[in-house]
Amino acid sequence: MLKSFLLAGLLATSAHAAELSRPTPLPFTNTIPVAKDLPFPGTMTLKVDATDNLRGVFKVRQTIPVPASGPMTLLFPKWLPGNHSPRGEISKLAGLVITAGGKELTWKRDEIDVYAFHIDVPAGARALDVRFDFLSPTAINQGRIVATSDMISLQPNQVSLYPAGWFTRQIPVATTITWPSNWQAGGALRIKSRAGNAITYETTDYETLVDSPFLAGRWFKQWDLGHNVMLDVVADAPRYLEAKPAQIEAHRKLVDQAIKLFGTRQFDHYDFLLSLTENLGGIGLEHHRSSENGVNAAYFTEWDKGPGRRNLLPHEFTHSWNGKHRRGADSIVPNFNTPLRNSLLWVYEGQTQFWGFVLGARSGLFSKQETLDSFAATAASLDNRPARGWRSLDDTTNDPVIAARAPKAWLSQQRSEDYYAEGMLIWLEADNIIRTATRGAKGMDDFARSFFGTGEGDWGVVPYDFNTLVAGLNAVTPYDWASFLTKRLTEKAAGAPLAGFTTSGYKLIYTDTPTATFADGMRTGKNNNLSYSGGILIGKEGQIDQIIWNSAAFEAGLTVSDTIIAVNDKPFTDDLIKAEIADAKGQKAPIRLLVKTGDRLRTVDLAWNGGLRYPRFEKTGSTDTSLDKLLMPRP
């Protein structure tokens, strides 16, 4: 016993006497030059060989003038407008070689910012010659596919470097792209000259270049939509380009209705870059004088099956005014490697989502009923999102940086980029507030015209902040807009803010039959949406893609990525599970599921007797309401 006490005392003394090592962190010095708003001395030249489209390899050759000998830093674009996050694909840059006067220089990647490359410019050097390859994805698990045998989606930020130390709007650049033989290309930059398959485009500044992507293809067709707006379309095959006159007319009406709404064109010319494909990666990305729009190959040829993605073009076109011309002040940065701040995305994206659906209805790209049905699907999704109880809308503006659109296991309890859809609900409510206060004399149209339409042809950037926005709303009609917006942005509530519908004479209800628009969404999304019929979204071959938090499916212990093998002892099919849910309505017995979780099978009792439930709006009156009037085309 005495020996044990002595040993314990010795150990305690040793532990007390020994001190842990405490290193001093090494200081960090940022050696990347700060951007200054001064003219860059010279014009960069950028040459891109895009002819290796089958392998998706883009060969880049750049000449970058040097202002002086000594340290210089080149940057690969990191923070990309429209992505709202640091998603520049630096991992796909390969084979980087930098020379000056024929002599290869040593480059070193910055130890903190991997998008920056440091070099030492030798005395007497006039320019740097840079070459590298951009190795674009060859499979979807590597990223968005941008090159196929029939088309290329080329974003200049992927195939260029730029010098640190200057605002990107101050760096001139002349661009030449060599396309595959007999291909045609569209984009905002106009052609200066041709030499075979090589096209040299007008010299511009680097900021504008990055904002001016290209879409090229073997099968290409262009339509003039009026107002100096073009529809540039590439497709997987010629038959997909066979658009009917009425379909193109709806796109013309989109342009016409947008200009009537905003009162001005905040561009000198504009190109819709539309890819009809099952092979190129999908996209919807705004630019000031163009937009990248990726939809299904049968966009025109299966037009009558449902609205599909026809809300994409109205959304992206609206961005020319909202998001590109008028932009939140905290998202205006000197270059593409300065972090973006996204506090006003509920305007940038939320009000754009609002106008996208309104313009879709006014132009005829969507029918009024399809628009209402889309609104109902959005309202139901947000109304059944428990995460609204802990996470406010304004916090979701951080989601592009937090999640970068990666899949989420429990979306309904995590939220996502809800500033799109819930932001739209805020502006629907705001429209009703204005119409009620002015007895129908004014609406959000008046705000759009005064706030976004600042000057014909001005495609510069005019910033705003929260106070500017509130002042703009008050100029339309006096109201406590600051309190209204603050409440909607910061509240944590169980249900979605549906006042924009309820005060406009529409009530969200659920029926056992999906609307045609909801059914089309399941068809194009290749899923069986039972989110409101027990809380399950089923993907291919019975795999569960989403479970609504706290739903019957959640309480039963089902999880995302489970696969349903059988329903009530019968082999699973989408039709079977819907039939069994319908038959169980009002019954006490649960629906018995055999599911596969990992490599194990288990039986799950789904206690759901509410039957099939699909969202739609029910009109509570007989006359045209403020929402009805909002969706009417303008004369």
C-alpha positions in Angstrom: 0.0 0.0 0.0 2.8 2.4 0.9 4.5 1.6 -2.3 1.4 2.5 -4.3 1.1 5.9 -2.5 4.7 6.7 -3.2 4.3 5.8 -6.9 1.2 7.9 -7.2 2.9 10.8 -5.6 5.9 10.5 -7.9 3.6 10.5 -11.0 1.7 13.5 -9.8 4.9 15.4 -9.1 6.3 14.5 -12.6 3.1 15.6 -14.3 3.1 18.8 -12.4 6.7 19.5 -13.2 6.5 18.8 -17.0 5.4 21.7 -19.1 4.0 21.2 -22.6 5.8 22.8 -25.5 4.0 25.9 -26.8 5.2 26.9 -30.2 5.0 30.4 -31.6 3.0 30.5 -34.9 5.0 31.8 -37.8 3.8 35.3 -39.0 2.1 35.5 -42.3 2.9 38.2 -44.8 0.6 38.7 -47.8 2.8 39.2 -50.8 0.0 39.5 -53.3 -0.2 43.1 -54.5 -3.4 45.0 -53.6 -5.5 45.9 -56.6 -5.4 49.6 -57.6 -7.8 51.4 -59.8 -5.2 52.5 -62.3 -4.7 51.7 -66.0 -2.6 48.6 -66.7 0.4 49.5 -68.9 -0.3 47.4 -72.0 -2.8 45.0 -73.5 -2.8 41.3 -72.7 -3.3 38.9 -75.6 -5.1 35.6 -75.1 -5.2 32.8 -77.6 -7.2 29.7 -76.9 -7.1 26.5 -79.0 -10.5 24.8 -78.4 -10.2 22.2 -81.2 -9.5 19.3 -78.8 -13.2 19.2 -77.9 -13.5 15.4 -77.7 -11.1 15.4 -74.8 -12.1 18.7 -73.4 -8.6 20.1 -73.5 -8.2 23.9 -74.0 -4.7 25.0 -74.9 -4.0 28.5 -73.7 -1.3 31.0 -74.8 -1.1 34.4 -73.2 1.2 37.4 -73.5 1.1 39.7 -70.5 3.0 43.0 -70.6 5.2 43.6 -67.5 5.4 47.1 -66.0 8.8 46.5 -64.4 11.4 43.9 -63.5 11.2 42.2 -60.1 8.4 40.4 -58.3 5.1 39.9 -60.1 2.0 37.8 -59.3 -0.4 36.2 -61.7 -3.9 35.2 -60.6 -6.4 32.6 -61.7 -10.0 33.8 -61.1 -11.3 32.4 -57.9 -14.5 34.3 -56.8 -16.8 34.2 -59.7 -19.8 36.5 -60.2 -23.1 34.6 -60.4 -21.6 31.7 -58.4 -21.4 33.9 -55.4 -18.5 31.8 -54.1 -14.9 30.8 -54.6 -15.5 28.2 -57.3 -12.7 28.9 -59.8 -11.5 25.5 -61.1 -7.8 25.9 -60.3 -7.4 22.1 -60.0 -7.9 21.8 -63.8 -5.0 24.1 -64.7 -2.1 22.0 -65.9 1.2 22.4 -67.8 1.9 25.9 -66.7 5.1 27.4 -68.2 6.0 31.1 -68.0 8.8 32.6 -70.1 10.3 36.0 -70.8 12.4 36.7 -73.9 12.5 32.9 -74.6 13.9 32.1 -71.1 11.8 29.9 -68.8 11.1 31.5 -65.5 10.5 29.8 -62.2 7.1 30.2 -60.7 6.0 29.5 -57.2 2.4 29.1 -56.0 1.5 31.3 -53.1 1.7 29.4 -49.8 -1.7 30.6 -48.7 -3.7 31.5 -51.8 -3.3 28.6 -54.3 -4.8 30.7 -57.0 -1.8 33.0 -57.1 1.5 32.4 -58.9 4.7 34.4 -58.0 7.5 35.0 -60.5 10.6 37.2 -60.7 10.6 39.2 -63.9 14.2 39.6 -65.2 15.6 43.0 -66.1 14.9 44.1 -69.6 11.8 41.8 -70.0 8.9 43.5 -71.9 6.3 40.7 -71.5 5.6 37.3 -70.0 4.6 34.5 -72.4 2.3 32.1 -70.5 1.1 28.7 -71.6 -1.1 26.1 -69.9 -3.9 23.7 -70.6 -7.3 23.8 -69.0 -8.3 20.1 -68.6 -12.1 20.3 -68.4 -14.1 17.5 -66.9 -14.6 14.3 -68.9 -17.2 12.9 -66.5 -19.8 14.5 -64.2 -18.0 13.4 -61.1 -15.2 15.7 -62.0 -17.4 18.8 -62.4 -19.5 20.4 -65.1 -18.8 19.0 -68.6 -18.1 22.0 -70.9 -17.0 20.2 -74.1 -18.6 17.4 -76.1 -18.3 16.2 -79.7 -21.0 18.7 -80.8 -20.6 21.8 -78.5 -18.4 23.8 -76.2 -19.3 26.2 -73.4 -16.2 28.3 -72.9 -15.9 30.6 -70.0 -12.9 33.0 -70.2 -12.1 32.7 -66.5 -11.2 29.1 -67.0 -8.6 29.8 -69.7 -6.7 32.9 -68.6 -4.6 34.4 -65.9 -4.3 38.1 -65.0 -1.8 40.3 -63.2 -2.4 41.2 -59.6 -2.2 44.8 -58.6 -4.9 46.3 -60.9 -8.6 46.5 -61.0 -9.7 44.0 -63.6 -11.7 46.7 -65.4 -8.3 48.4 -66.0 -6.6 45.5 -67.8 -7.1 45.5 -71.6 -7.2 42.1 -73.3 -7.4 41.0 -77.0 -8.8 37.5 -77.4 -8.5 35.0 -80.2 -10.2 31.6 -80.1 -9.7 28.7 -82.6 -12.9 26.7 -82.8 -13.4 23.2 -84.4 -13.9 23.3 -88.2 -17.2 24.4 -89.5 -18.6 25.3 -86.0 -20.3 28.6 -85.2 -20.1 30.5 -81.9 -22.2 33.0 -80.1 -21.3 35.5 -77.3 -21.5 39.1 -76.2 -18.1 40.0 -77.7 -18.3 41.0 -81.3 -16.0 39.6 -84.0 -13.1 41.7 -85.1 -11.5 39.4 -87.7 -11.3 35.8 -88.9 -8.5 33.7 -90.1 -9.7 30.2 -90.9 -11.2 28.7 -87.8 -9.5 31.4 -85.6 -11.7 34.3 -84.6 -10.3 37.4 -83.0 -12.8 39.3 -80.9 -13.0 43.0 -80.0 -10.5 44.2 -77.5 -12.0 44.8 -74.1 -11.1 44.9 -70.4 -10.5 41.7 -68.4 -13.6 42.2 -66.3 -15.8 42.4 -69.4 -14.0 39.4 -70.9 -14.8 37.2 -67.9 -18.4 38.4 -68.1 -18.6 37.4 -71.8 -18.6 33.6 -72.2 -18.9 31.8 -75.5 -21.2 29.0 -76.7 -20.1 27.2 -79.9 -21.4 24.1 -81.7 -21.6 22.0 -84.8 -25.4 22.6 -84.9 -26.0 26.3 -84.4 -29.0 28.5 -85.1 -29.6 32.2 -84.3 -32.9 34.2 -84.0 -33.3 37.9 -83.8 -35.6 38.7 -80.9 -35.7 42.5 -81.5 -34.3 45.3 -79.4 -30.8 44.2 -80.3 -31.2 40.9 -78.5 -30.2 37.6 -80.2 -31.1 34.0 -79.3 -28.0 31.8 -80.1 -28.9 28.1 -79.9 -26.7 25.0 -80.2 -28.1 21.5 -80.0 -27.1 17.8 -79.9 -28.6 17.3 -83.3 -30.3 19.4 -86.1 -33.8 18.2 -85.3 -33.7 19.9 -81.9 -33.3 23.3 -83.6 -36.7 23.0 -85.3 -38.5 25.6 -83.3 -42.1 26.6 -84.2 -42.8 30.3 -85.0 -45.0 30.6 -81.9 -42.2 29.3 -79.7 -39.8 32.0 -81.0 -42.5 34.6 -80.7 -42.8 33.8 -77.0 -39.1 34.6 -76.6 -39.6 37.8 -78.5 -42.4 38.7 -76.1 -40.1 38.0 -73.2 -37.7 40.6 -74.5 -40.5 43.1 -75.2 -42.2 42.6 -71.8 -38.9 43.0 -69.9 -38.1 46.3 -71.6 -41.7 47.5 -71.0 -41.2 46.5 -67.3 -37.8 48.2 -66.7 -38.2 51.0 -69.2 -34.7 50.8 -70.5 -32.1 48.4 -71.9 -29.1 48.3 -69.6 -27.0 46.8 -72.4 -26.0 47.8 -75.9 -26.7 44.3 -77.2 -27.6 41.0 -75.6 -27.2 37.3 -76.5 -29.1 34.4 -75.0 -26.6 31.5 -75.2 -28.9 28.5 -75.1 -27.7 24.9 -75.2 -30.2 22.1 -76.0 -28.4 19.0 -74.8 -28.3 15.9 -72.7 -24.5 15.8 -72.8 -23.2 19.3 -71.9 -23.5 20.2 -68.2 -26.6 22.2 -67.3 -26.2 25.8 -66.4 -28.1 29.0 -65.7 -25.6 31.9 -65.3 -26.1 35.6 -65.7 -23.9 38.1 -67.5 -24.5 41.7 -68.3 -24.8 41.3 -72.1 -25.5 37.6 -72.3 -26.5 34.6 -70.3 -25.6 30.9 -70.3 -28.7 28.7 -70.4 -28.5 24.9 -70.4 -31.8 23.0 -70.9 -32.9 19.6 -72.1 -32.4 18.7 -75.8 -36.2 18.6 -76.5 -36.8 22.2 -75.2 -38.6 23.0 -78.5 -39.6 19.6 -79.7 -41.4 18.6 -76.5 -42.8 22.0 -75.8 -46.3 20.8 -75.2 -45.4 18.3 -72.5 -45.0 21.0 -69.9 -43.1 24.2 -69.1 -39.9 22.3 -68.3 -37.1 24.9 -67.8 -38.7 27.7 -69.6 -38.5 29.9 -66.5 -34.7 29.9 -66.9 -34.4 32.5 -69.7 -36.7 35.1 -68.0 -34.7 34.7 -64.8 -31.3 35.2 -66.5 -32.5 38.1 -68.7 -33.8 39.9 -65.6 -30.3 39.7 -64.2 -29.1 42.2 -66.8 -30.9 44.8 -64.7 -31.0 43.2 -61.3 -27.6 41.7 -60.3 -25.4 43.0 -63.1 -26.5 46.7 -63.5 -27.8 47.3 -60.0 -25.8 45.3 -57.6 -25.4 45.1 -53.8 -22.6 47.4 -52.8 -20.9 44.7 -50.7 -20.6 42.4 -53.7 -18.6 45.0 -55.8 -14.9 44.0 -55.8 -11.8 45.1 -57.6 -10.9 41.7 -59.0 -11.9 38.0 -59.2 -9.8 37.0 -56.2 -11.3 39.4 -53.6 -14.1 37.7 -51.5 -17.6 38.5 -52.4 -20.1 39.5 -49.7 -23.6 38.3 -50.5 -25.9 40.0 -47.9 -28.3 41.3 -50.6 -28.8 38.1 -52.6 -32.5 38.1 -51.5 -32.8 41.1 -53.9 -30.2 40.0 -56.5 -31.6 36.5 -56.8 -34.9 36.7 -54.9 -36.4 39.6 -56.8 -35.0 38.2 -60.1 -36.8 34.9 -59.3 -40.0 37.0 -58.8 -39.6 38.9 -62.1 -38.6 35.7 -63.9 -41.9 34.1 -63.2 -43.9 37.2 -63.8 -42.2 37.8 -67.2 -42.6 34.1 -68.0 -46.3 34.5 -67.6 -46.5 37.9 -69.4 -44.6 36.6 -72.4 -46.5 33.3 -72.7 -43.4 31.1 -72.0 -45.5 30.0 -69.1 -49.3 30.0 -69.0 -50.9 31.8 -66.1 -52.0 28.5 -64.7 -48.5 27.0 -65.0 -47.2 30.0 -63.2 -49.7 29.7 -60.3 -48.9 25.9 -60.1 -45.2 26.7 -59.9 -45.8 29.2 -57.2 -47.8 26.5 -55.3 -44.9 24.0 -55.5 -42.6 26.7 -54.2 -44.9 27.7 -51.4 -45.5 24.1 -50.3 -41.7 23.3 -50.3 -41.0 26.3 -48.0 -44.1 25.7 -45.9 -42.8 22.2 -45.1 -39.2 23.2 -44.3 -38.6 22.8 -40.5 -35.2 24.5 -40.9 -37.1 27.9 -41.0 -37.5 27.5 -37.3 -33.8 27.8 -36.6 -32.2 29.4 -39.6 -33.3 32.8 -40.9 -33.6 33.7 -44.5 -30.7 36.2 -44.4 -28.3 33.5 -43.2 -29.0 31.5 -46.3 -27.1 34.2 -48.3 -24.0 32.5 -47.0 -25.0 29.1 -48.5 -23.0 29.5 -51.7 -19.8 29.7 -49.7 -20.9 27.2 -47.1 -22.1 24.4 -49.4 -21.2 25.4 -53.0 -24.4 23.6 -54.1 -23.1 20.2 -52.9 -26.0 17.7 -52.2 -27.4 17.9 -48.7 -28.7 14.9 -46.7 -31.4 16.7 -44.8 -32.3 19.7 -47.0 -35.5 20.5 -45.1 -33.6 20.8 -41.8 -30.5 22.5 -43.3 -32.0 25.0 -45.8 -30.2 25.8 -49.0 -30.1 28.9 -51.2 -33.6 29.8 -50.0 -33.0 33.5 -50.8 -34.2 32.5 -54.3 -37.6 31.1 -53.6 -38.4 32.7 -50.2 -37.0 36.0 -51.5 -39.6 35.7 -54.3 -42.3 35.4 -51.7 -41.2 38.6 -50.0 -41.5 40.5 -53.3 -44.9 39.0 -54.0 -46.0 40.3 -50.6 -44.4 43.7 -51.3 -46.4 43.9 -54.6 -49.6 43.3 -52.7 -48.7 45.9 -50.1 -48.1 48.5 -52.8 -51.3 47.7 -54.7 -53.4 47.8 -51.5 -51.9 51.1 -50.3 -52.4 52.7 -53.8 -55.7 51.1 -54.5 -54.2 49.3 -57.5 -52.6 52.4 -59.0 -49.1 51.1 -58.4 -47.2 47.9 -57.9 -43.7 46.4 -58.1 -43.6 47.4 -61.7 -43.2 51.0 -60.6 -40.3 50.0 -58.3 -38.6 48.0 -61.1 -38.8 50.9 -63.6 -37.4 53.5 -61.1 -34.8 51.4 -59.4 -33.4 49.2 -62.1 -34.0 51.2 -65.3 -31.5 54.0 -64.7 -30.4 54.9 -68.2 -30.8 53.5 -71.7 -27.7 51.6 -72.8 -25.8 52.0 -69.6 -24.2 48.6 -68.9 -22.1 50.0 -66.1 -22.7 49.0 -62.4 -24.8 51.1 -60.0 -24.5 49.9 -56.4 -27.1 50.0 -53.7 -27.4 49.0 -50.0 -30.3 48.2 -47.7 -31.1 51.9 -47.1 -31.0 52.7 -50.8 -33.5 49.8 -51.4 -35.8 51.0 -48.7 -35.7 54.6 -50.1 -36.6 53.2 -53.5 -39.6 51.4 -52.2 -40.7 54.5 -50.2 -40.5 56.5 -53.4 -43.1 54.3 -54.8 -45.4 54.3 -51.8 -44.7 55.3 -48.2 -44.6 52.3 -45.8 -42.4 50.9 -43.0 -40.4 49.0 -45.5 -37.3 48.7 -43.3 -39.3 46.9 -40.6 -41.2 44.7 -43.1 -38.0 43.6 -44.8 -36.1 43.1 -41.5 -38.8 40.9 -40.1 -39.0 38.7 -43.2 -35.2 38.4 -43.4 -34.6 37.6 -39.7 -37.7 35.8 -38.5 -37.6 32.1 -37.5 -41.1 30.7 -38.1 -42.7 27.4 -38.6 -44.5 28.2 -41.9 -43.5 30.1 -45.0 -44.5 33.7 -45.5 -47.5 33.2 -47.8 -49.2 36.6 -47.3 -48.5 37.5 -50.9 -50.9 34.8 -51.9 -53.5 34.8 -49.1 -54.1 38.6 -49.4 -54.3 38.2 -53.1 -57.2 35.7 -53.0 -55.3 32.4 -53.2 -55.1 29.6 -50.7 -52.6 26.8 -50.7 -54.3 23.5 -50.6 -53.4 19.8 -51.2 -55.3 17.4 -53.4 -54.7 13.7 -54.4 -53.9 14.6 -58.0 -50.8 16.6 -59.0 -51.1 19.7 -61.2 -49.9 19.3 -64.7 -46.9 21.5 -63.8 -46.1 19.4 -60.7 -46.3 16.3 -62.8 -44.0 17.7 -65.4 -41.5 18.6 -62.7 -41.5 15.0 -61.6 -41.1 13.8 -65.3 -38.2 16.1 -66.1 -36.6 15.7 -62.6 -37.0 11.9 -62.9 -38.5 11.5 -59.4 -41.6 10.5 -57.5 -42.3 13.5 -55.2 -44.2 12.2 -52.2 -42.8 15.0 -50.0 -46.4 15.8 -48.8 -47.6 12.2 -48.8 -45.5 10.9 -46.0 -42.4 12.9 -46.6 -40.4 11.0 -49.2 -38.8 12.1 -52.5 -37.9 9.0 -54.5 -35.4 9.0 -57.3 -34.3 6.3 -59.7 -35.1 2.7 -58.9 -36.6 3.3 -55.5 -33.7 5.3 -54.0 -34.8 7.9 -51.5 -33.3 11.3 -52.5 -34.9 13.3 -49.7 -36.8 12.9 -46.4 -38.7 15.7 -44.9 -37.5 16.3 -41.4 -40.1 15.2 -38.7 -42.3 13.7 -41.4 -43.9 10.3 -41.1 -41.0 8.9 -43.1 -38.5 10.5 -40.8 -40.3 9.2 -37.7 -40.3 5.7 -39.3 -36.5 5.8 -39.4 -36.1 6.1 -43.2 -33.0 7.9 -44.3 -31.6 9.5 -47.5 -30.0 6.9 -49.8 -32.2 4.1 -48.5 -33.6 2.0 -51.4 -37.2 0.8 -51.2 -37.3 -2.8 -52.3 -40.9 -3.7 -51.6 -44.2 -2.1 -50.5 -46.7 -4.2 -48.5 -44.8 -7.3 -49.6 -45.0 -6.5 -53.3 -41.9 -5.5 -55.4 -41.5 -1.7 -55.5 -42.6 0.5 -58.4 -43.5 4.2 -58.4 -47.1 3.4 -59.3 -47.3 0.8 -56.5 -46.2 3.0 -53.7 -48.6 5.7 -54.8 -51.5 3.2 -54.9 -50.7 1.8 -51.5 -50.5 5.4 -50.0 -53.9 6.2 -51.6 -55.4 2.9 -50.2 -54.1 3.6 -46.7 -55.9 6.9 -46.5 -57.9 7.0 -43.3 -56.7 3.5 -42.3 -55.0 2.5 -39.0 -52.5 0.0 -40.4 -49.1 1.3 -41.5 -47.6 0.9 -44.9 -45.0 -1.8 -44.7 -41.7 -1.1 -46.5 -38.8 -3.4 -47.2 -35.7 -1.1 -47.6 -32.1 -1.6 -48.2 -29.7 0.5 -46.0 -26.1 0.0 -47.1 -25.7 -3.8 -47.4 -28.6 -4.6 -45.0 -32.3 -5.2 -45.5 -34.8 -4.0 -42.9 -38.6 -3.6 -42.6 -40.0 -0.2 -41.9 -43.6 0.7 -40.9 -44.6 4.0 -42.5 -47.4 5.3 -40.3 -49.1 7.6 -42.9 -52.8 7.6 -43.5 -53.1 11.0 -45.1 -53.2 9.7 -48.6 -51.7 11.4 -51.7 -51.2 15.1 -51.3 -50.0 17.5 -54.0 -50.0 21.3 -53.7 -52.0 23.8 -55.7 -53.7 27.1 -55.2 -57.4 27.5 -54.8 -58.9 30.9 -55.7 -61.0 32.3 -52.9 -62.9 34.9 -54.9 -64.3 35.3 -58.4 -62.8 38.6 -59.5 -59.3 39.4 -60.7 -57.0 39.9 -57.7 -53.7 41.8 -57.4 -51.8 38.6 -58.3 -54.0 38.0 -61.4 -53.2 41.6 -62.5 -49.5 41.2 -61.8 -49.3 38.3 -64.2 -51.1 40.1 -67.1 -48.9 41.2 -70.0 -48.3 44.9 -70.4 -49.7 46.7 -73.5 
